[in-house]
Amino acid sequence: MSYWELLDELRHEGACAQLRNTDISIKELAFELGYSGSNNFIRAFKRLTGFTPSEYRE
């Protein structure tokens, strides 16, 4: 596993936990996870799960 794959996995796990257990905004969550912007976070999340963060939260 490469560094970037590990980073993606850790960010994804953190994002899923936050989306399930808090009402933090997508923009704040992206910042907390180290993404340069919410659009980058949304694209990465959708690539890994097939859902946008908002869809996953519902």
C-alpha positions, 0 to 999 in steps of 0.5 A: 500500500502506498502512502497516498492509498493509506492517506485516502483510507484514513481520511475516508474512515475519519470522514465516515465516522464524522458523517455518521456521528456529527452534524459538522458541515462538509466544508469544515470536515474537508478542512479537518481532514486536510483537503485543500477544499470541499470540492476535492473532498467530495470528489475523493469521497465519491470515488471511494464510496460511490456517494457524495458525503451528503448522500452518505450522511442521509 
